C-alpha cells in the first residue's frame, strides 16, 4: 500500500494505477480525479479490491500502460472532434441550402412580376389598336378651343394613348414637332404633331385636323399601330432610321 493524503486511481485496459500524486482524468478513468477530496486507506483499498496496482505491474509494462492511457485519451478526443466537425458541416450545409432556396424564390418572383408587367403592356397596346388606337377617349370628346398649350396637348395624348406606350409616343412627337400642332416644314410642307405629308392625311381622323390636336393625335396613333404595331415599335424604328 502507498500512504499519503491524496490517492488517485485510473483503470486503463484492465489495469488500476495507484499514484501518490494526482493524475489527469481520461475517457477510461474511474476513482478519484486530480484534486479530489482525500480518502482513507481503507476506502482506497475497497475501491481497488478487484484491480491491479501499478506497483504490482512489472516495471517493463508500466510504460505500456501509461502509453495506452494517453492513446485512448487522444482517440476519444479525436472522435469528439470529428463528431463536432460533422455537426458544424451539416449545420452550414442546411444554412446554405436555405439561403439558396430563398434567393431562387425571390428571383422567380421578380421574373414573374416582370413577365406579368410585359404581358399587361402588350394587352393594353393590342386593345388600343383594336379600338382604332384610342385608349380612353375619342378625339371628339375633347372641347374645341381657339388654341392649345403644349401641356394641354400632352394631357389629351395621355388620355388617348395606352399607359405603357405613352413614353414612346411622346418621344416621336418631341422629335417631329416638339408638340406644336401647327408646326409646318417650310421645305416639304409636312404638318402638325406628326409632320404628316401631305398634311391632308389627317383628314382620315377628322375634318377639324388643322385646329384640333386631338384629331391629329388620333391619326398619329392609328398610323403607329397600323404600320408598326405600337408606338414603342414605331419609336424603335425611328431610333434606327430617324424617320418613321
C-alpha positions in Angstrom: 0.0 0.0 0.0 1.1 3.6 -0.7 0.3 6.0 2.1 -0.5 9.7 1.7 -3.2 12.3 2.0 -4.1 12.1 -1.7 -4.6 8.9 -3.7 -5.7 8.8 -7.4 -6.7 5.7 -9.3 -7.2 5.1 -13.0 -8.1 2.0 -14.9 -6.7 1.5 -18.4 -7.5 -1.6 -20.4 -8.0 -3.6 -17.2 -5.1 -2.1 -15.2 -5.6 0.0 -12.0 -2.9 2.6 -11.2 -2.4 4.0 -7.8 -0.3 7.1 -7.5 0.8 9.3 -4.7 0.2 12.3 -7.0 -2.9 13.4 -8.8 -3.4 12.3 -12.5 -5.4 13.7 -15.3 -8.8 12.1 -15.9 -9.3 10.4 -19.3 -12.1 8.5 -21.0 -11.5 5.3 -19.0 -10.7 6.9 -15.7 -12.5 5.6 -12.6 -11.9 6.6 -9.0 -10.8 10.0 -7.7 -9.7 12.7 -10.2 -6.9 15.2 -9.6 -7.6 17.5 -6.7 -10.4 15.3 -5.2 -11.1 15.0 -1.5 -8.6 12.7 0.3 -9.8 9.2 1.1 -8.7 6.9 3.9 -6.5 3.9 3.2 -9.4 1.6 3.9 -11.6 3.4 1.4 -8.9 3.3 -1.2 -8.3 -0.4 -0.6 -12.0 -1.1 -1.0 -12.1 0.7 -4.3 -9.2 -1.2 -5.7 -10.1 -4.6 -4.2 -10.6 -6.2 -7.6 -7.9 -4.2 -9.5 -4.2 -4.4 -10.0 -1.9 -1.7 -8.7 0.8 0.0 -10.8 3.4 -1.1 -8.3 2.2 -4.7 -9.0 2.7 -4.4 -12.7 6.1 -5.4 -13.9 8.4 -2.4 -14.5 8.8 -3.2 -18.1 5.0 -3.0 -18.7 4.3 0.2 -16.8 5.3 2.4 -19.7 3.0 0.5 -22.0 0.1 1.0 -19.6 0.7 4.8 -19.5 1.1 4.9 -23.3 -2.1 3.1 -23.7 -3.9 5.6 -21.5 -2.6 8.5 -23.5 -3.5 6.8 -26.7 -7.0 6.1 -25.5 -7.4 9.7 -24.4 -6.2 11.0 -27.9 -8.6 8.6 -29.6 -11.5 9.9 -27.5 -10.6 13.5 -28.3 -10.3 12.8 -32.0 -13.7 11.1 -32.1 -15.3 14.0 -30.2 -13.6 16.5 -32.6 -14.8 14.5 -35.7 -18.4 14.5 -34.3 -18.3 18.2 -33.7 -16.9 19.0 -37.1 -19.5 16.8 -38.8 -22.3 18.6 -36.9 -20.9 22.0 -37.8 -20.6 21.0 -41.5 -24.2 19.7 -41.6 -25.5 22.9 -40.0 -23.5 25.0 -42.5 -24.9 22.9 -45.4 -28.5 23.4 -44.1 -28.0 27.1 -43.8 -26.5 27.4 -47.3 -29.4 25.4 -48.8 -31.9 27.6 -47.1 -30.3 30.8 -48.3 -30.1 29.4 -51.9 -33.8 28.4 -51.8 -34.7 32.0 -50.6 -32.6 33.6 -53.4 -34.2 31.3 -56.1 -37.7 32.1 -54.8 -37.0 35.8 -54.9 -35.6 35.7 -58.4 -38.5 33.6 -59.6 -41.0 36.1 -58.1 -39.2 39.1 -59.7 -39.1 37.3 -63.1 -42.9 36.5 -62.8 -43.7 40.1 -61.9 -41.7 41.4 -64.9 -43.4 38.9 -67.2 -46.8 40.0 -65.9 -46.0 43.6 -66.5 -44.9 43.0 -70.0 -48.0 40.9 -70.7 -50.2 43.7 -69.4 -48.5 46.3 -71.6 -48.9 44.0 -74.7 -52.6 43.6 -73.9 -53.0 47.4 -73.5 -51.3 48.0 -76.8 -53.4 45.3 -78.5 -56.6 46.7 -77.0 -55.7 50.2 -78.1 -55.0 49.0 -81.6 -58.3 47.1 -81.8 -60.2 50.3 -80.8 -58.5 52.3 -83.6 -55.7 53.3 -81.4 -57.9 55.2 -78.9 -57.4 54.1 -75.3 -59.8 56.1 -73.1 -61.4 58.9 -75.0 -62.0 59.7 -78.7 -60.8 62.9 -80.1 -64.3 64.3 -80.5 -64.9 64.1 -76.7 -62.4 67.0 -76.1 -63.9 70.5 -76.1 -62.8 72.7 -79.0 -60.6 75.7 -78.1 -59.1 78.6 -80.1 -55.6 77.5 -79.1 -53.8 74.8 -77.1 -50.7 74.8 -74.9 -48.2 72.0 -75.0 -49.4 70.9 -71.6 -52.9 70.6 -72.8 -52.0 68.7 -75.9 -49.9 66.3 -73.8 -52.8 65.8 -71.4 -55.0 64.8 -74.4 -52.5 62.3 -75.5 -52.2 60.8 -72.1 -55.9 60.1 -72.1 -55.8 58.6 -75.6 -52.6 56.5 -75.6 -52.2 53.3 -73.6 -50.1 53.9 -70.4 -47.3 51.6 -71.4 -47.0 53.2 -74.8 -47.1 56.9 -73.9 -43.4 57.4 -73.4 -42.6 56.0 -76.9 -45.4 58.0 -78.4 -44.1 61.2 -76.7 -40.6 60.6 -77.9 -41.7 60.6 -81.5 -43.8 63.8 -81.1 -40.9 65.5 -79.4 -38.6 64.9 -82.3 -41.2 65.6 -85.0 -42.8 68.8 -83.8 -42.0 69.5 -80.2 -45.7 69.1 -79.5 -46.6 72.0 -81.8 -49.9 71.0 -83.6 -49.4 73.8 -86.1 -45.8 73.1 -87.0 -45.0 73.4 -90.7 -41.9 72.2 -92.5 -41.1 75.1 -94.9 -39.4 72.9 -97.5 -41.7 69.9 -97.6 -45.0 71.1 -96.3 -45.1 68.4 -93.6 -47.6 69.5 -91.0 -48.7 69.1 -87.3 -47.7 67.0 -84.4 -46.5 64.1 -86.6 -45.3 66.1 -89.6 -47.8 64.2 -91.9 -47.0 64.6 -95.6 -49.1 65.5 -97.3 -50.9 67.3 -94.5 -54.3 66.2 -95.7 -53.6 62.7 -94.4 -55.0 63.9 -91.0 -58.5 64.2 -92.6 -59.0 60.5 -92.2 -59.3 61.1 -88.5 -61.5 64.2 -88.6 -62.3 67.3 -90.6 -61.0 69.5 -87.8 -57.4 68.3 -88.0 -56.0 71.8 -88.6 -57.4 73.2 -85.4 -57.9 70.2 -83.1 -54.7 68.5 -81.7 -56.8 65.5 -80.5 -57.7 64.7 -84.1 -54.0 64.7 -85.0 -53.2 62.5 -82.0 -55.9 60.0 -83.2 -54.4 60.0 -86.7 -50.8 59.6 -85.4 -51.7 56.8 -83.0 -53.6 54.9 -85.8 -50.7 55.3 -88.1 -48.2 53.9 -85.5 -50.4 51.0 -84.6 -51.2 50.0 -88.2 -47.7 50.5 -89.7 -45.5 49.3 -86.8 -47.8 47.5 -84.3 -47.5 50.0 -81.5 -45.9 53.4 -80.6 -42.9 51.7 -79.0 -42.2 49.7 -82.1 -42.6 52.9 -84.1 -40.1 54.5 -81.8 -37.6 51.7 -82.2 -37.8 52.2 -86.0 -37.4 55.9 -85.6 -34.2 55.5 -83.5 -32.7 53.3 -86.1 -33.7 55.5 -89.1 -34.5 58.9 -87.8 -37.8 58.8 -89.5 -40.9 56.6 -89.3 
